């Protein structure tokens, strides 16, 4: 073999070896990519069936409270947002209780997913109503038109403030025909588009809630529905004294600022609205029926979040702890919440200051505060945590 032939042979061998190395590297990259694709992570969206199953399978038996809570009466709920944004992290999971105030916290925190847990089945139906309305509406003014079944006033645009929108809708006319059309659109969106198997009770609960928004318009307050008779059984409101003396209206809750002159409600601007609409459209705001002091709902959500590598950013409690302490259920609640995936940034949002055993309502519902979840839950956490 001459020198030229020897060089050619060696070059061929080197090239072959290089190709093998490159092939191995490419194969390795493919394996890593495949592994990442199959690893559990927070979903970018849920199918309709996944959404319904997650809500249903996480829920407990329907419970009861003294009111239907079609809306909040907490006027200071925005005031803690500036501080909250310095600690809680976006892109995680928000949890909460009750109706629309969750939307404002969600719009501020920008989570990847949210769960609303409430003892009343009626609250789940309220959130299904909101889901349909948000999906159907192109902008804030369209949404408010649908929510209150009022004709959209001229001149409202994406640049309109919440004050301008609600000032206009307070004067806008409503009609029973528009109400019936909107109610049918809600049911069609949920049952035909999404295929959710709503029961007759669910439909009654949605109609009850929506009829009160139509009847009272933007001036609806926490106790308005009390004057319309007893709600359907599925709503879960036992009536009687609803507590509190602040009867702020829906319009006022949307028009209030954070105490520093910045407007942060979920209808304060189009960005907030669009974020919430997008989350609902991707089925990532999941309502669940559950007692905070029960054994299932919070723990079921905890198992799901751990299975998809989710981390809780914030948990809005309102003043539910007050009732958990009164009923001797707070320890079980503590153990359930301790099962959630948490870190040093995870934050409680509550009405009233201090922990549950030093609960001080102070100004009642006009006294919001935050607290580090890990610090408050350490007494009921497993030693290994």
N, C-alpha and C positions, 0 to 999 in steps of 0.2 A: 504494500500500500504506500503510494507516494505521499508527499507532504500535503498536497492540495486535497486529496481524498480524506486524509486524517482530519484536516481542519473542518471540512464539510460535515464529517460524521460527528465531531465534537459540537459544532454549532447546532446541528439538528437535535442532539441530546439536550443541550442547554435550552433550546426553544421549547422542547417537549416538557422539560421539567418546569419551566416558567409557566407554561400553559396549565400544568397540573396545579401549581400554586395558586394561579389566578382563579381557576375553577373552584378550588377549595375555598378561597376567600369569598367568591360570589355565593357559593353554596351556604357558607356560614352566615353571610348577610341575609340570605333568603330565610334561613332558619330563625335568625333573630327577629326579622320582620314578621315572620309567621307567628312566632311566640308572642310578640307584642300585639298582634292582631287578635289573638285568641285570649289574651290576658283580660281578666275582669277589670272594668273601669266604669265610671259614671257614664250612662248612655247619653248619646247626643239626641236621641229621641226614643219614645216608646211607641210601639204599635198600639192600636186601639184595644186589642185584646190584652196586651201586656199591661196597659194602663188600668183597665177594668179589673183584671185579676189581682194586680198589686193593691188596688184600693179595697177590693172585696176581701182578699185573703189576710190583709193587715187589720181589718176592722173587727170590733167586738160587737156584742149585742147593743142595740139602741138604748141610750140612756136619756136622762131628763135633767133639765135645769129650770130655773124660775122664769126665764125669758127665752124668746126665740132669737134675740140678738141679730136682727137683720142688718144692723150697723153698730159701730162702736159709739161710745160716748166719751172717749178719752182725747181731750183736746191738746194735751201736751206730748202726744206720742212721737212727734217729730223732733222734739227738743234734744233727745239723746242721740240723734243720728250723727251729728258731727263727731262726737266722741267715739261712737260705735265704728265709724269708718277708719278710725286710727288704730283699732285693734282687730276687729273681725276681718276676715279675708274673703275676697270675691272668688267666684268659680267653685264654690263648695256647695253645701246643702243648707237651706233655711228650713226651720220648723216653726210651727206656730199654732195658735188656737183662735177661733172666732172668724169674723168676716173680713171686711175690706182693709182694715189697718195692716194686715199681712202684706197686702199689695204694695203699700208704701215702703215697708222694710225690704221687701224683695227688690223693688225698683232701685233702692239705695245700695243694697249689698251685692246685686248682680250675681246670684247663685247660679249653678248649673242645674239645680233641681230643688224642689220644695215639697214639703209635706204639711198639710193642715189637718191637725187632729182635734176633734171636738166630740164631746159626749153625746151631742144631739145629732140624730140623722138629718134633721132639718138643715144643719150647717153644711153637710155634704151636698144637699140639694141646692143650697144657695151658691156653693162654689161651682156646681155643674151649670147653673144658670149663668154665672159670670163667665165660665169657660166658653159657653156658646156665644154670648154677647161680645166678648173680646175677639173671638175668632171671626165673627160676622162683620165687625166694625172696621172701617178703613182708617179712622182717626178718632181723636178724643171727642170731638163734637158729634160725630156719628154714634159713638158709644153712648154718650149721655142722652142722645135722642132716643136710642133703643131702650136704655135702662128705664127711662121715665115715660116712654111712649108719648113724646112731645115732638112737634114739628121742629125741624132744625131751623134756627133763625138765620137770616141772611148775614153775611159779613164775617162769620167765624172761619178761622184758618188755622194752619199749623202753628202760626206765631201767636195765636190768641192765648192769653193767660187764663188760668183757672178762674180768676175773678171775673174776667170778661165772659167766659163760657157760662158760668153758673148764674151770673147776673142776667144774661140773655135768656137762659132756660127757665128762670123763675117767672118770666113774663110770657113764655111760649105756651101755646095752646096744646092740650092733649085731647085724645079722642078714644072712645072705646074701640072703634074700628082699628086704629093703629095698635092699640094694646093687643087685640086678638091676633092681628097679623104677626106681631112680634113674638107673642107666646107660641104660635104655631112654628115660627122660624126657629125658636129655641128648641122645641121638641124635635123638629126635623133635623136640626144640626146634630143633636145628641143621638137620636135613635136611627136616623136614616144615613147620615154621613158617617158617623162614628160606629154605628151599630151597637150602642150600649143598650143592654136589656133592662131599661127602666121599668120598675114596677108601677102599678097604679098609685101606690103610696108615694113613690118618687115624683110622679107627675103632679100629684096633689101638693106635695111640698114645694115644688118649683112654682106651681101656679099661685100658691099662698104667698110666697115671697114676692113674686113678680107683681101680683095684684096690689100689694101694699106700696111698692115703688111707683106704680101707676097712680094709685089713689092719692098719695101724699106728695108725689113729685120730689124735687130737690129739697123740700122742707121736711121730709121724713126725719124723725128722730128715733132714739133708742126705744121709746115707749109708744110710738104711734100705733103699731099694730095691736096694742092692748085694747084699743077702742073699737076694733073691728070684729070682736068676737073671738071665740076659742079657735086656735089653729088646728089643723088635722093632727091626728095622733102621732104620725111619723115625725112631725116637727120636733117633738120632745120638749115642749114648753109647758110647764105645769101651772103657770099663771101665778097670781098672788102678787106680793110686793116685789117689784123688780129692782129695788134699791137704787141709790144714787139720786141726785137732784139736778144733774146737768143734762139738759135736753137739747144739746147742740144738734144742728141739722146736718144732713149729708153735705149740703152746699158749704156750710161753714168748715167742716172737716177737710174738705178739698181745698178751701181757700186760705186756711191758716198757714203761717210760716213756721220755721223752726226756732223762733225766738231770737234769731240773729238776722232776720230779714231775707232769708233764702227759702224759697218754696220748694218742698220736697214731696208733696203728695204724688200718688201714682198718676194723677191727672194734671200735675203741674206743668208738664211739657210733653212733647211728642216722643222724645227719647224714652222717658219712663214708660209711657203707654206702649210703645212699640216693643220694648224689652219684655213686658208682661204678656203682650199679645203673642209674641214669638214663643215664649215659654209654654203658654197654653196650647198653641198650635202644635208644638212638638210633644204634647202630652206629658210635660215634665213638672206640672203642678198637680200633686195627687192628694185629693181629700180622703180622709180616713175617719171612720167613726170609732171613738175610743175614749175611755175614762183615763185621765192622767194617773189616777191612783189604781188603775186596773192592772191585770197581769199580761195583757196581750199586745195592744196596739203599739206602744212605744218600743217594746222589745222586738216586735215583728219588723218595724222600720229599722231598728238597730241591726238586726240580722241581714236585712236586705242591703243596707249601706255598707256593711263590712264585706258583703259578697261582691260589691262593685267598687270597692276601694274609695268610698265616699267619706268625707269629713264634715262634721257639723260646724257651720260658721256661727249661727245664732239660733236661739230658741226663744220665741216670743211666748210669754206665759200669761199676759194680762194680770189679773189678780186671782187666778185659779188656786194658787198656793194657799190663799186664805181659807178656801173651802176644804182643801186637802188636809190642812192642819185641824180644822174643826171636826172633820170626819175621821180623823186618825189614819189617814191614808198617805201622809207625806213620806214616810219611810219607804213605802213600796214605790212611790213615784221616784224617790231618790235612787233606789236600786235600779229601776227601769232606765232612767236617764243615764245612769253610770254605765249602762251597757252600750250606749251610743259611741261611735268613734269620735273622740274628742282630743283636742290638744290645748296648749296654753292660750290660743287665740279664740277658742270657742266661748261664746258669750250668752248669758241669760239676758233677756229683756223683760222687764216686769213693770206692773203698775204698783207703786208703793216702794219704799226704800228698805234696804236691809234684807237679810236672809229670812227664810220662812219662820224661824222661831223668834225673830225679832221684828216681825212684820209690823210696819207702821204705815198705814195708809196716808197719813199726813193730810194732804189736800184731796184725799180720795182718788178719784180717777184722774185728777189733774196733777199727778205726781209720778212720772215715769223714771225708771232707773235701769242701770245695767250692772252685771256682776260676772266675774270669771267663773265659768262652769266647773272647771277642775277643782278650784279652791273650795267651792261650796259643796261639791259632791264627794270629797275625799273620805268623809266618815262612812259612806256606804259603798265605797269602791273596794274591789278585791285587792288583797295585799300585793299581788303581782303587778298591778297596774302602775 
